[in-house]
């Protein structure tokens, strides 16, 4: 890549993280309502730590670390780097203050831009590769910043709004249709030497045989999921996996996360505050267990990740990011073969366990912990959400969470 293009991409991505925080009050930067979330200012520091730890410290000549204890404070999970500050206690870090975190970002940014201008550096290939990974890593944390903040705001009885309300679209709801695919021997994943960026878990490219299958053309809506609730599904173990039923009992789940029903209206907490629930919008913040149970109740199933990727590659939908920070309904269409809401609404649970593709090998050293170490006990999600970065919206992207997780923008696409 042209160094100047890489520098501009670096500046743009780093500025986007700051832009995402412009609507925050100073008190918001330290919010952490649960162990699985992180405060906004921790996200700002950790993404900076990534560039300092994996590029500047080992490569940049005469680089002096900003603060020696930051290596521990803002290390997320890299055991090969060293000790980590306990994740559940990140909200206790009132210091360093937000101003100091911003100064840390500026310090690292200046050093990175200087290094990125040195195309004749003997380790330029490593610099370029890790800089690109660092930018994609920061975009992942931009999405996490929104989802973590939403969870923390939801615990406030005032139900504060992060951003101004966006007018709900007045779409004529797309009818539910089954789109058929012949399957066969298909290619999944990306080539390891592909020109465009992909995470290591998206490769190697390999063949998978698919029986003929069908996917629903859109995501399950709020009104459709309400019928699942009204039918007593949360009280009926026959639809649930054993671990899923245990999660329902332990969490006393009765409806999706962020649904609140008053005596007069069915409400939903959003990043625009508490709002009346819209029947035709996609049901959101669903665990993998709930998605699987709904599919069983609907006499369908969840797609495999190979089915989803193959179908998405056949579809003409534009990889388009949303600006609403909330999933929207789709307009009615006469095209019988379109798949809607692949990327711009919610991540879609699949029936596939998050495991390595045949021939996958994690990189050596700490950088190899980025994806490989998590290939256990998690499920794959495909697509993208209304909070995703636009260049993450591609058929091969493999997101992954534990099946009990509900705080991400997750939904259901049925398969048969």
C-alpha positions in Angstrom: 0.0 0.0 0.0 1.1 3.5 -0.7 2.4 4.8 2.6 0.4 8.1 2.3 -2.8 6.1 1.7 -2.0 4.0 4.8 -1.3 7.2 6.8 -4.6 8.7 5.8 -6.4 5.5 6.7 -4.7 5.6 10.1 -5.7 9.2 10.7 -9.3 8.5 9.6 -9.8 5.5 11.7 -8.2 7.0 14.8 -10.4 10.2 14.4 -13.5 8.0 14.0 -13.0 6.7 17.5 -12.8 10.2 18.9 -15.9 11.2 16.8 -17.8 8.3 18.3 -17.3 9.8 21.7 -18.2 13.4 20.9 -21.7 13.0 22.4 -20.5 11.6 25.7 -20.4 13.5 29.0 -17.1 13.3 30.9 -18.9 11.0 33.4 -19.8 8.5 30.7 -16.2 7.6 29.8 -15.8 5.4 32.9 -19.1 3.5 32.7 -18.9 -0.3 33.0 -22.2 -2.0 34.0 -21.0 -5.6 33.7 -17.8 -7.6 33.5 -18.3 -8.4 29.8 -18.4 -4.7 28.9 -15.6 -2.1 29.0 -15.7 1.7 29.6 -15.4 4.0 26.6 -12.1 5.4 27.7 -10.7 1.9 28.1 -11.5 1.2 24.4 -9.7 4.5 23.5 -6.6 3.4 25.5 -6.6 -0.2 24.5 -6.7 0.5 20.7 -3.7 2.8 21.3 -1.9 0.2 23.3 -2.2 -2.2 20.4 -0.2 0.1 18.1 2.4 0.8 20.8 2.8 -2.8 21.9 2.9 -4.6 18.5 4.5 -2.0 16.3 6.2 0.9 18.1 7.9 -0.9 20.9 9.4 -3.8 18.9 10.1 -1.9 15.7 10.4 1.9 16.0 14.0 3.0 16.8 14.5 4.8 20.1 10.8 4.8 20.9 10.0 5.5 24.5 6.8 4.1 26.0 4.3 6.7 27.2 3.9 5.0 30.6 5.4 1.7 31.7 2.3 0.6 33.5 0.0 1.1 30.5 1.2 -2.2 29.1 -0.6 -4.0 32.0 -3.5 -1.6 32.4 -4.7 -1.8 28.8 -3.7 -5.3 27.8 -6.9 -7.1 27.0 -6.1 -10.8 26.9 -2.6 -11.3 25.4 -0.9 -13.7 27.8 2.3 -13.6 25.8 2.6 -9.8 26.4 2.2 -10.2 30.2 -0.1 -9.4 33.1 -3.5 -7.9 32.5 -5.6 -5.6 34.8 -8.7 -7.5 35.8 -11.4 -7.0 33.1 -14.4 -6.7 35.6 -12.6 -3.8 37.3 -11.8 -1.6 34.3 -14.5 0.8 35.5 -12.5 1.4 38.7 -9.8 3.2 36.7 -10.7 6.8 37.3 -7.1 7.5 36.5 -5.5 8.0 34.0 -8.1 10.7 33.3 -9.7 11.1 30.0 -7.4 14.0 29.1 -4.4 11.8 29.8 -5.8 9.0 27.6 -6.3 11.6 24.8 -2.7 12.7 25.3 -1.6 9.1 25.1 -3.4 8.7 21.8 -1.7 11.8 20.4 1.7 10.6 21.5 1.3 7.2 19.9 -0.3 8.7 16.7 2.6 11.0 16.2 5.1 8.1 16.5 3.0 5.9 14.2 2.7 8.5 11.5 6.5 9.0 11.6 7.0 5.2 11.3 4.5 4.8 8.5 6.3 7.3 6.4 9.5 5.2 6.5 8.8 2.9 3.5 12.5 2.0 3.2 12.5 0.6 6.8 13.9 -2.9 6.8 10.8 -4.2 8.6 8.3 -2.3 6.4 6.3 -5.4 5.5 5.7 -6.2 9.2 4.9 -2.5 9.9 2.3 -2.4 7.1 0.7 -5.8 8.0 0.4 -4.9 11.7 -0.8 -1.4 11.0 -3.6 -2.7 8.9 -4.5 -5.2 11.6 -4.5 -2.5 14.2 -6.9 -0.4 12.1 -9.3 -3.2 11.7 -9.0 -4.0 15.4 -9.9 -0.4 16.2 -13.0 -0.6 14.1 -14.1 -3.6 16.0 -13.7 -1.6 19.2 -15.7 1.2 17.7 -18.6 -1.2 17.4 -18.0 -2.5 20.9 -17.9 1.0 22.3 -21.5 1.5 21.1 -22.8 -1.9 22.3 -21.0 -1.6 25.7 -22.3 1.9 26.2 -25.9 0.9 25.3 -25.7 -1.8 28.0 -24.4 0.5 30.6 -27.0 3.2 29.8 -29.8 0.6 30.0 -29.0 0.2 33.7 -29.8 3.8 34.4 -33.5 4.3 35.4 -33.5 7.5 33.4 -32.8 5.5 30.3 -30.6 8.2 28.8 -30.2 8.7 25.1 -26.7 8.6 23.5 -27.8 10.3 20.3 -30.8 12.1 18.9 -33.8 10.1 17.9 -33.9 8.9 14.3 -37.2 8.9 12.6 -38.5 5.3 12.2 -38.8 4.4 8.6 -42.3 4.0 7.2 -41.4 1.0 5.1 -44.0 -1.4 3.8 -42.8 -4.5 5.6 -41.1 -7.0 3.3 -43.1 -10.2 3.2 -41.4 -13.3 4.5 -40.3 -15.5 1.6 -38.0 -18.5 1.3 -35.1 -18.0 -1.2 -33.8 -21.4 -2.5 -30.2 -22.3 -3.2 -29.0 -25.4 -5.0 -25.9 -25.8 -2.9 -23.3 -28.3 -4.2 -19.5 -28.1 -3.8 -18.8 -24.5 -2.9 -15.8 -22.4 -2.0 -15.8 -20.8 1.5 -13.3 -18.3 3.0 -10.7 -16.1 1.5 -7.3 -16.8 -0.1 -4.5 -16.2 2.3 -2.8 -13.9 -0.2 -6.0 -11.9 -1.1 -5.4 -8.3 -1.9 -8.1 -6.9 0.3 -7.8 -7.2 4.1 -9.3 -10.2 5.9 -8.7 -11.6 9.4 -6.7 -14.8 9.7 -9.8 -16.8 10.8 -11.4 -16.1 7.4 -8.9 -18.4 5.7 -7.7 -20.8 4.3 -10.2 -20.9 1.4 -11.6 -24.4 1.2 -14.5 -26.4 -0.3 -17.7 -27.4 1.5 -20.5 -29.5 0.2 -24.0 -28.1 0.8 -27.2 -29.9 0.3 -30.0 -27.8 -1.3 -31.3 -25.3 1.3 -33.5 -22.2 1.7 -33.0 -19.0 3.7 -35.6 -16.5 4.8 -35.3 -13.3 2.8 -35.3 -11.1 5.9 -34.7 -11.2 9.6 -37.3 -12.2 12.2 -39.3 -9.1 13.3 -40.4 -7.9 16.7 -44.0 -8.9 16.1 -43.0 -12.4 14.9 -40.9 -12.9 18.0 -43.7 -11.6 20.2 -45.9 -14.5 18.9 -43.1 -16.9 20.1 -43.3 -15.3 23.6 -47.1 -15.3 23.6 -47.1 -19.0 22.8 -45.3 -19.7 26.1 -42.0 -20.6 24.5 -40.0 -19.2 27.5 -41.9 -21.6 29.7 -41.6 -24.7 27.4 -38.3 -26.6 27.5 -39.0 -28.6 24.4 -37.8 -25.8 22.1 -34.5 -25.3 23.9 -31.1 -26.8 24.0 -30.2 -28.0 27.5 -27.7 -25.2 28.1 -30.2 -22.7 26.7 -32.9 -23.8 29.0 -30.5 -23.5 31.9 -29.7 -20.0 30.8 -33.4 -19.1 30.6 -33.9 -20.3 34.1 -30.7 -18.7 35.5 -31.3 -15.3 33.9 -35.1 -15.4 34.3 -35.4 -14.6 30.6 -38.9 -13.8 29.4 -38.2 -11.6 26.4 -35.2 -10.1 24.5 -32.7 -7.8 26.2 -33.9 -4.2 26.3 -37.6 -5.0 25.9 -39.7 -3.2 28.6 -43.4 -3.5 28.7 -45.5 -0.8 30.4 -49.3 -1.0 31.0 -49.9 1.0 27.9 -47.1 0.4 25.4 -44.5 -2.1 24.4 -41.1 -0.3 24.8 -37.6 -1.0 23.7 -34.4 0.7 25.0 -32.2 2.0 22.2 -29.2 4.3 21.8 -31.8 7.0 21.3 -33.4 6.2 24.7 -36.5 4.3 25.6 -38.8 4.2 22.6 -42.0 2.4 21.5 -41.2 -0.9 20.0 -41.8 -1.1 16.2 -43.5 -4.3 15.1 -41.7 -4.6 11.7 -38.2 -3.9 12.8 -35.9 -6.9 13.3 -35.9 -8.4 16.8 -32.6 -7.6 18.3 -30.3 -8.5 21.2 -31.1 -12.2 21.0 -28.8 -14.9 22.4 -27.8 -17.8 20.3 -29.9 -20.0 22.5 -33.0 -17.9 21.9 -32.4 -17.8 18.2 -32.1 -21.6 18.1 -35.3 -22.0 20.2 -37.2 -19.6 18.0 -36.1 -21.6 14.9 -37.3 -24.8 16.5 -40.6 -23.2 17.4 -41.0 -22.0 13.8 -40.3 -25.4 12.3 -37.1 -24.2 10.8 -33.4 -24.0 11.8 -30.5 -21.7 11.9 -28.2 -21.6 8.8 -24.7 -23.0 8.9 -22.0 -20.4 8.4 -21.1 -22.0 5.0 -24.8 -21.7 3.8 -24.9 -18.1 4.9 -21.6 -17.2 3.2 -22.6 -19.0 -0.1 -26.0 -17.3 -0.1 -24.6 -13.9 0.6 -22.1 -14.2 -2.3 -25.0 -15.0 -4.6 -26.9 -11.9 -3.5 -26.7 -8.5 -5.0 -27.2 -6.6 -1.8 -24.8 -3.7 -1.3 -22.5 -3.8 1.7 -23.9 -0.8 3.3 -23.5 0.6 6.8 -26.4 2.1 8.7 -26.3 5.5 10.4 -29.3 4.9 12.7 -27.5 2.8 15.4 -30.7 0.7 15.4 -32.0 -1.9 13.0 -34.6 -0.8 10.6 -37.4 -2.5 8.7 -37.0 -3.1 4.9 -39.2 -1.9 2.0 -41.4 -4.4 0.2 -39.8 -5.8 -3.0 -41.0 -7.6 -6.1 -37.7 -9.5 -6.4 -38.3 -13.0 -5.2 -34.6 -13.8 -4.9 -33.3 -10.9 -2.8 -31.9 -11.4 0.7 -32.4 -8.3 2.9 -30.7 -7.1 6.0 -27.5 -9.1 5.4 -25.2 -6.5 6.7 -26.9 -3.3 7.9 -29.2 -4.4 10.8 -28.1 -7.2 13.1 -25.5 -9.9 13.2 -27.2 -13.3 12.5 -26.6 -16.4 14.6 -25.6 -19.5 12.7 -25.6 -23.2 13.8 -21.9 -23.4 13.4 -19.4 -23.6 16.2 -16.5 -21.2 16.0 -13.7 -23.6 15.0 -10.6 -23.2 12.7 -11.0 -23.8 9.0 -9.0 -26.8 7.6 -5.4 -25.9 7.5 -5.6 -22.8 9.7 -2.5 -21.9 11.7 -2.4 -19.1 14.2 0.5 -16.7 13.8 3.5 -17.2 16.1 3.8 -15.0 19.2 1.3 -12.8 21.0 -0.3 -11.6 17.7 -1.5 -15.1 17.2 -3.8 -14.8 20.2 -6.0 -12.3 18.2 -8.5 -15.0 17.0 -7.1 -18.5 17.3 -7.3 -18.9 21.1 -11.1 -18.2 21.1 -12.0 -21.1 18.8 -13.8 -23.0 21.6 -17.3 -22.9 23.0 -18.5 -20.0 20.8 -20.9 -19.8 17.9 -20.3 -18.0 14.6 -22.4 -15.0 13.6 -22.5 -13.6 10.1 -23.3 -10.4 8.3 -22.9 -7.1 10.2 -25.0 -4.7 12.3 -26.1 -1.1 12.4 -23.0 -0.4 14.5 -20.5 -2.1 12.3 -17.7 -0.4 10.3 -18.5 -0.4 6.6 -15.5 -2.3 5.4 -16.2 -5.1 7.8 -19.4 -5.9 5.9 -18.4 -8.8 3.7 -19.6 -12.4 3.1 -16.5 -14.1 4.6 -16.4 -12.1 7.9 -16.6 -14.5 10.9 -17.9 -12.9 14.1 -18.2 -15.0 17.2 -19.7 -14.9 20.7 -20.8 -17.2 23.4 -24.4 -18.5 22.7 -25.7 -16.9 26.0 -24.5 -13.4 24.9 -27.2 -10.8 24.2 -25.7 -7.3 24.4 -24.5 -7.2 20.8 -26.9 -6.3 17.9 -27.8 -9.9 17.2 -30.9 -11.4 15.4 -32.3 -14.4 13.6 -32.4 -15.5 10.0 -34.2 -18.8 9.5 -33.1 -21.6 7.2 -34.6 -24.8 6.0 
